[in-house]
């Protein structure tokens, strides 16, 4: 099926300073980029003004001739690289990453919704890796922090004085019994997350857009198709994405006067961890045709031919009565639950790369096992002080979003410089996480929160209310800001 962009709320393009063609903007100055996008107002939405950014950069510098290694060239790795070059002009910087393409991963949901194409969300990574940086196009196979070195798959050893780990997470479709990656896009199965960062492909968005269309056609034929949306029992990139696909696909049908039987099956016990946001999402669900929430349901197996998904449900039963507490002990039990479906959108289990999980750098126990063991405030490794983390790979309570990685950047670089200069680490990450929850075509709940709870940047707006302004910002301004400011360390 040939993809054509649909044009919900398109007139706003004439009101906002949208992204120009790449050929016109490559190599532009920071000042030009800011003017192009009207970032004076937009910067406030991102929690930092351009002037503050300039002061921050000016105050984080060192003349040290250190060897710095950055592992990973996704959002976190590239943001760290750009800032490190500015902060350490005499350093010898190496980046290790195999991906020659850079994918704007938040845009995959807009591809799924028919509003972007793949070409809108991909660029060459060489545009963000300067010539004075050594680029090893390979993956790290072994981390050896006891000897301050890493070894690539090809066997090359790279030593460092300080290292920033920004590998991101990997997907584990194989942990769902009966599912192979090649099943996605067939027999009613989709997954917006499907991509191959090393090859620079991101088929999940287009597959899910075709899935939207097939769901609509099935509903238009007179039946009420059952669509299941899964959310696994692991941390995921942008934890709100499973619900974004649910609401956008439901709205895609609703706008045509069509209906479906929608099931949201999540391993979590609620829609969202922030009470105000959860209450708003509950109201959002009431606006659609049947949405049934299946909490504490984790997808463990699938029969792709028979279209049956098997979930492990965790539930509680009454145990013995405690006379002292005057209540029953609650015992947690599990059972398998089968659900038939016509369509299913699968969010895969995710985790840290094996090389990291098997190394001394990963957490050795607990729910964060295998993720980079960094302090949740300084983002410095808890046992190897010359190692820092950025982005999704960090084993911290919050922060697995692109917006979090942007906030990690200045903190990581400032603290790394302090470590090299043997001065106290002053910068602290407050847990800032942002999740633009797309509740329909044209409205977003901009859920911003940190370790303490809700943390809206624009304080005079109710952060739990779906708004057109956030939709407009996310669809039209955030992508060019990402390409031309964030990845260049300017914002």
C-alpha positions in Angstrom: 0.0 0.0 0.0 1.5 3.3 -1.0 1.7 5.7 1.8 0.3 9.2 1.5 0.5 11.7 4.3 -2.8 12.7 5.9 -3.2 16.3 6.8 -4.7 16.7 10.2 -4.3 20.3 11.5 -2.1 21.1 8.5 -3.0 24.8 8.4 -0.7 25.4 11.3 2.3 25.0 9.0 1.5 28.5 7.8 1.6 29.8 11.4 4.8 28.2 12.6 8.4 28.5 11.4 8.6 24.9 10.2 11.6 22.9 9.0 13.1 24.0 5.7 14.7 21.6 3.2 17.9 20.0 4.5 19.9 21.3 1.7 19.1 24.9 2.8 19.9 24.3 6.5 23.0 22.1 6.6 25.8 24.0 8.1 23.7 26.9 9.3 24.8 28.9 12.3 23.2 28.6 15.7 21.8 32.1 15.4 20.2 31.3 12.0 18.7 28.1 13.3 17.2 29.9 16.3 15.7 32.6 14.0 14.5 30.0 11.6 12.4 28.2 14.2 11.4 31.1 16.4 13.1 29.3 19.3 12.7 32.2 21.7 9.3 30.7 22.7 10.0 27.2 21.8 13.1 27.1 24.0 10.9 27.9 27.0 9.0 24.7 26.2 12.2 22.7 26.4 13.1 24.1 29.8 16.1 26.2 28.8 16.6 29.6 27.1 19.3 30.0 24.4 21.1 32.6 26.6 21.3 30.2 29.5 22.7 27.6 27.2 25.4 30.0 26.1 26.3 30.7 29.7 26.4 27.0 30.5 28.7 26.2 27.6 31.1 29.1 28.4 31.4 27.9 32.0 32.3 24.3 31.1 35.7 24.2 29.5 39.1 22.6 30.1 42.4 22.6 28.2 43.1 19.0 29.3 44.7 16.9 26.5 42.6 13.9 27.5 41.5 10.8 25.5 37.7 10.7 25.5 35.6 7.9 24.2 31.9 8.1 23.4 30.1 4.8 22.9 27.0 5.1 20.7 25.8 7.6 18.1 22.2 7.9 18.8 20.6 11.0 20.4 22.6 10.7 23.6 25.9 9.9 22.1 25.8 12.7 19.5 24.5 15.3 22.0 27.4 14.4 24.3 29.9 14.5 21.5 28.9 18.0 20.4 29.2 19.4 23.9 32.5 17.6 24.6 34.1 19.1 21.5 33.2 22.6 22.8 34.2 21.9 26.4 37.5 20.0 25.7 39.0 21.7 22.6 42.4 20.0 23.1 41.0 16.5 23.8 41.4 13.5 21.5 37.8 12.3 21.0 36.8 9.0 19.6 33.2 7.9 18.9 32.4 4.2 18.5 29.2 3.4 16.7 28.3 1.4 13.6 25.3 3.4 12.4 25.9 5.7 9.5 22.3 6.8 9.5 20.7 8.7 12.3 17.0 8.2 13.0 14.8 10.7 14.8 13.1 8.0 16.8 10.3 10.1 18.3 9.2 10.7 14.7 8.3 7.0 14.2 5.0 7.6 15.9 4.2 10.4 13.4 5.2 8.1 10.6 2.8 5.5 12.0 0.1 8.2 12.1 0.6 9.1 8.4 2.1 12.5 9.1 5.8 11.9 8.4 7.5 9.6 6.0 10.8 7.7 6.6 12.7 10.4 4.7 11.5 13.0 7.3 13.2 11.2 10.2 16.6 10.0 8.8 19.8 11.8 8.1 23.5 10.8 7.6 25.3 10.6 10.9 28.4 12.2 9.3 26.5 15.5 9.4 26.9 15.4 13.2 30.3 13.8 13.6 33.0 16.3 12.7 36.2 15.4 10.8 38.4 16.1 13.9 36.6 13.3 15.8 37.8 9.7 15.2 34.8 7.6 14.2 35.2 3.8 14.6 32.3 2.3 12.7 31.9 -0.7 14.9 30.3 -1.8 18.2 32.0 -2.3 21.5 32.3 -6.0 22.2 34.0 -5.8 25.6 34.1 -3.1 28.2 37.2 -3.2 30.5 36.9 -0.3 32.9 39.6 -1.8 35.2 42.1 -1.0 32.4 40.4 2.0 30.9 39.8 0.4 27.6 37.2 -1.1 25.3 37.5 -3.6 22.5 35.4 -3.6 19.3 33.9 -6.5 17.5 36.8 -6.3 15.0 39.3 -6.7 17.9 40.5 -3.1 18.1 41.4 -1.9 21.6 40.7 1.8 22.4 42.0 3.3 25.6 40.5 6.3 27.3 40.9 8.8 30.2 37.2 9.3 30.4 34.2 7.6 28.7 30.6 8.4 28.0 28.3 5.5 27.4 25.3 6.2 25.3 24.4 2.9 23.7 20.7 3.1 24.1 18.6 -0.1 24.5 18.1 -3.1 22.4 14.8 -4.8 21.5 14.1 -8.4 22.3 11.2 -9.6 20.1 12.7 -13.1 20.5 11.6 -13.2 24.2 8.0 -13.5 23.0 7.6 -17.2 22.2 6.4 -17.8 18.7 7.4 -14.3 17.4 10.1 -13.5 14.9 10.9 -10.0 13.7 9.9 -11.0 10.2 6.4 -11.7 11.4 5.9 -7.9 12.0 3.9 -6.5 9.1 2.1 -9.8 8.6 -1.1 -11.4 9.9 -2.3 -8.3 11.7 0.9 -7.7 13.6 2.7 -4.3 13.8 5.3 -2.6 16.0 6.2 1.0 15.7 9.5 0.3 17.4 10.9 -2.0 14.6 14.2 -0.6 13.4 17.8 -1.5 12.8 20.0 1.3 14.0 23.1 -0.2 12.5 21.6 -0.5 9.0 19.7 2.8 9.4 16.3 1.3 8.8 13.0 2.1 10.6 10.3 0.0 9.1 8.1 0.1 12.2 6.5 3.4 11.4 5.5 2.5 7.8 4.3 -1.0 8.9 2.2 0.6 11.6 0.7 3.2 9.2 -0.4 0.3 6.9 -1.7 -1.4 10.0 -3.8 1.7 10.8 -5.2 1.5 7.2 -6.0 -2.2 7.4 -7.7 -1.7 10.8 -9.9 1.0 9.2 -10.7 -1.2 6.2 -11.7 -4.1 8.5 -14.0 -1.8 10.5 -15.5 -0.3 7.3 -16.3 -3.8 6.1 -19.0 -4.0 8.8 -17.2 -6.0 11.5 -15.8 -4.6 14.7 -12.2 -5.7 14.7 -10.4 -6.5 17.9 -7.0 -4.7 18.3 -4.7 -5.5 21.2 -1.9 -3.0 22.2 0.8 -4.5 24.4 3.2 -2.9 26.9 5.9 -5.2 28.3 7.3 -5.8 31.8 10.6 -4.0 31.0 11.5 -0.4 30.8 10.9 0.9 27.2 11.9 3.9 25.2 9.3 6.6 25.8 7.0 4.7 28.1 3.9 6.4 26.7 4.4 5.1 23.1 2.1 2.1 23.6 -0.8 4.3 24.5 0.0 6.8 21.7 -0.6 4.1 19.1 -3.8 3.1 20.9 -5.3 6.5 20.9 -4.1 7.6 17.4 -5.4 4.4 15.8 -8.7 4.7 17.7 -9.0 8.3 16.5 -8.2 7.3 13.0 -11.3 5.1 13.0 -13.4 7.6 15.0 -12.9 10.3 12.4 -14.5 8.0 9.8 -17.4 7.1 12.1 -15.9 3.6 12.5 -15.4 1.6 15.7 -13.2 -1.2 17.0 -12.8 -3.4 20.1 -9.6 -2.0 21.7 -7.7 -3.8 24.4 -4.7 -2.2 26.2 -2.7 -5.0 27.8 0.0 -3.7 30.0 2.3 -5.3 32.5 1.9 -2.2 34.7 -0.9 -1.8 37.2 -2.1 1.6 36.0 -2.2 3.8 32.9 0.4 6.3 34.2 2.5 6.7 37.3 1.5 10.4 37.9 -2.0 10.5 39.3 -3.0 13.7 37.5 -1.9 12.3 34.1 -3.6 9.0 34.8 -6.9 10.7 35.6 -6.7 12.6 32.3 -5.9 9.5 30.3 -8.9 7.8 31.9 -11.0 10.6 30.6 -9.4 10.3 27.2 -10.3 6.7 27.0 -14.0 7.4 27.7 -14.1 9.5 24.4 -13.4 6.4 22.3 -15.4 3.3 21.5 -14.7 0.3 23.7 -11.3 0.4 25.3 -10.7 -2.3 27.8 -7.6 -2.1 30.1 -5.9 -5.4 31.0 -3.5 -4.4 33.8 -0.7 -6.6 34.9 -0.8 -8.6 31.7 2.6 -9.3 30.0 2.7 -10.7 26.5 4.8 -13.9 26.7 3.7 -15.9 23.6 1.8 -15.6 20.3 0.4 -17.9 17.7 0.7 -15.8 14.6 -1.3 -18.2 12.4 -4.3 -18.6 14.8 -4.0 -15.0 16.0 -3.9 -15.8 19.7 -1.8 -13.9 22.1 -0.9 -15.4 25.5 -0.3 -13.1 28.5 1.1 -13.8 31.9 -1.3 -12.2 34.3 -0.1 -11.3 37.8 -2.9 -11.0 40.4 -3.4 -11.2 44.1 -5.5 -13.6 46.2 -6.4 -13.5 49.9 -4.2 -15.5 52.2 -4.5 -16.0 56.0 -6.1 -13.3 58.1 -3.7 -11.3 60.3 -5.5 -10.6 63.6 -2.9 -8.1 64.7 -3.2 -6.0 61.5 -6.9 -6.9 61.1 -6.4 -7.6 57.4 -5.7 -10.5 55.0 -2.3 -11.3 53.7 -2.3 -10.8 50.0 -0.5 -13.5 47.9 0.7 -12.7 44.4 0.0 -15.4 41.9 0.3 -15.8 38.1 -1.8 -17.4 35.4 -1.8 -17.6 31.6 -4.5 -15.8 29.7 -5.2 -16.3 26.0 -6.7 -13.5 23.9 -7.8 -13.8 20.3 -7.2 -10.8 18.1 -7.6 -9.4 14.5 -4.8 -6.9 15.0 -2.1 -6.6 17.5 0.5 -3.8 18.1 3.5 -5.2 20.0 6.0 -3.2 22.1 9.0 -5.6 22.5 10.8 -6.2 25.8 13.9 -4.0 25.9 17.1 -4.0 27.8 20.8 -2.9 27.7 23.2 -4.3 25.1 24.7 -7.6 26.1 28.3 -6.3 26.0 27.4 -3.8 28.7 25.2 -6.2 30.8 28.1 -8.7 30.8 30.7 -6.1 31.9 31.6 -4.7 35.3 29.9 -1.4 34.3 26.3 -2.8 34.5 24.2 -3.0 37.7 24.8 -6.4 39.2 21.4 -6.9 40.8 18.0 -5.4 41.2 15.5 -4.2 38.6 18.2 -2.2 36.8 20.5 -5.3 36.4 22.6 -4.9 33.3 22.0 -1.2 32.8 24.8 1.3 33.3 25.4 1.7 37.1 25.4 5.5 37.4 24.4 7.8 40.2 20.9 9.0 39.4 22.0 12.7 40.0 25.5 13.1 38.7 25.2 10.4 36.0 28.8 9.3 37.0 29.4 5.6 37.4 29.2 4.6 41.0 32.4 2.4 40.9 34.4 3.8 38.0 34.5 7.6 38.4 35.9 8.3 34.8 32.8 6.7 33.2 29.5 8.6 32.7 26.2 7.7 31.1 23.7 9.4 28.9 20.3 8.4 27.6 18.3 5.2 27.8 21.2 3.0 28.9 21.4 4.6 32.3 20.1 2.5 35.2 18.3 5.3 36.9 14.6 5.6 38.0 13.5 7.9 35.2 14.9 9.4 32.0 14.3 7.0 29.1 13.2 9.7 26.6 15.0 12.0 24.1 14.0 15.0 26.2 15.8 13.4 29.2 19.0 12.8 27.1 19.0 16.5 26.2 18.9 17.3 29.9 21.6 14.7 30.6 24.0 16.3 28.1 25.2 19.5 29.9 25.2 17.6 33.2 27.4 14.7 31.9 29.9 17.0 30.2 30.2 19.5 33.1 30.8 16.6 35.5 33.2 14.8 33.2 35.2 18.0 33.0 35.2 18.4 36.7 36.4 14.8 37.0 39.3 15.5 34.7 40.1 18.6 36.6 39.9 16.8 39.9 37.2 19.2 41.2 33.9 18.4 42.9 31.0 17.4 40.6 28.4 20.2 40.9 25.7 19.4 38.3 22.7 17.3 39.3 20.1 15.6 37.1 16.6 16.1 38.6 15.1 13.2 36.8 13.5 15.3 34.1 11.4 13.2 31.7 9.0 14.3 29.1 6.4 12.2 27.4 4.2 13.9 24.7 1.1 11.6 25.0 -0.8 11.9 21.7 -4.4 11.4 22.8 -5.9 12.1 19.3 -4.9 13.7 16.0 -4.4 17.4 17.1 -3.9 17.0 20.9 -1.1 16.0 23.2 -0.7 15.8 27.0 2.8 17.1 27.6 3.6 15.0 30.6 6.7 16.5 32.2 7.9 15.1 35.5 11.0 14.4 37.5 12.1 12.5 40.7 9.7 14.6 42.8 6.6 14.4 40.5 5.0 16.7 37.9 7.5 19.3 36.6 5.8 21.4 33.9 8.0 23.8 32.0 5.1 26.1 31.2 3.6 26.5 34.7 0.5 28.4 33.8 -1.0 25.6 31.8 -2.5 22.5 33.3 0.0 19.8 32.4 -2.6 17.0 32.4 -4.9 18.6 29.8 -4.6 17.5 26.1 -3.7 20.6 24.1 -3.4 21.6 20.4 -0.4 23.8 21.2 1.7 20.7 22.3 0.6 18.8 19.2 1.8 21.7 17.0 5.1 22.0 18.9 5.8 18.3 18.7 4.8 17.9 15.0 6.3 21.0 13.5 9.0 22.4 15.7 10.6 19.7 17.8 12.1 17.8 14.8 14.0 20.8 13.3 15.1 21.7 16.8 16.5 18.2 17.3 18.4 18.2 14.0 19.8 21.7 14.0 20.2 22.6 17.7 20.1 19.6 20.1 22.4 17.3 18.1 24.9 20.2 17.6 25.1 21.0 21.3 23.4 24.3 20.9 20.3 23.6 22.9 
